[in-house]
Amino acid sequence: SDDVKAIIQIGDTKWIGTYDLILMQISDDGWETIPVPVSEEDLLFNENPLLYCMKADDEGNIWLGTNFGAVKYDGEQFEIFNHTNTAETDNTFQDVWAIEKDEEGNLYFASFEIYERSTDGHFSNLSDGDFNLFAYGDPRFCYGNGKLWFSSFGHNIAFREAGEWTWLEQDSLPNGIMNGIR
């Protein structure tokens, strides 16, 4: 596919991921396509595997956000995390549209709700059923200055700091900021 969704670098190696779940590794030795093993059972309700995003963690693993959950690649094996095999998640952990990482190495996933994977490997739902933290489709999601920022199709903007969500009133935002982050 020519629809590149993400490019990351780990050490001297660059990784390219395309929408149709093609993972390519580029190093001094050239290009190598890494097949992502996906079974029909893994796909949940989807017909074709799709890639939305990629992020590297502090251990050098690649995390793929897909239409069937999060996929961790350690350079040798792939491991799928979704509501069918990860006890701390529910059926809101399916499509993963965005992944962020904080300075401590915790990962954050924008799926139908927002999940955190702590450095000890446990998942927590940070939305906890709050419809305002529903991340369907194309959320704006970033981590910076100790805050996890989120905006969704509902035009809500929130940040999470010290375990609490803070919502910004839309009329308190400068003109045009909503259009600027869409």
Stockholm file with secondary structure:
# STOCKHOLM 1.0

chainA/1-182         SDDVKAIIQIGDTKWIGTYDLILMQISDDGWETIPVPVSEEDLLFNENPLLYCMKADDEGNIWLGTNFGAVKYDGEQFEIFNHTNTAETDNTFQDVWAIEKDEEGNLYFASFEIYERSTDGHFSNLSDGDFNLFAYGDPRFCYGNGKLWFSSFGHNIAFREAGEWTWLEQDSLPNGIMNGIR
#=GR chainA/1-182 SS CCCEEEEEEETTEEEEEETTCCEEEEETTEEEEECCCCCTTTTTTCSSCCEEEEEECTTSCEEEEETTEEEEECSSCEEEESTTTCTTCCTTCSCCCEEEECTTSCEEEESSSEEEECTTSCEEESSTTCGGGCCCSSCEEEEETTEEEEECTTCCEEEEETTEEEECCGGGSCTTHHHHHC
#=GC SS_cons         CCCEEEEEEETTEEEEEETTCCEEEEETTEEEEECCCCCTTTTTTCSSCCEEEEEECTTSCEEEEETTEEEEECSSCEEEESTTTCTTCCTTCSCCCEEEECTTSCEEEESSSEEEECTTSCEEESSTTCGGGCCCSSCEEEEETTEEEEECTTCCEEEEETTEEEECCGGGSCTTHHHHHC
//
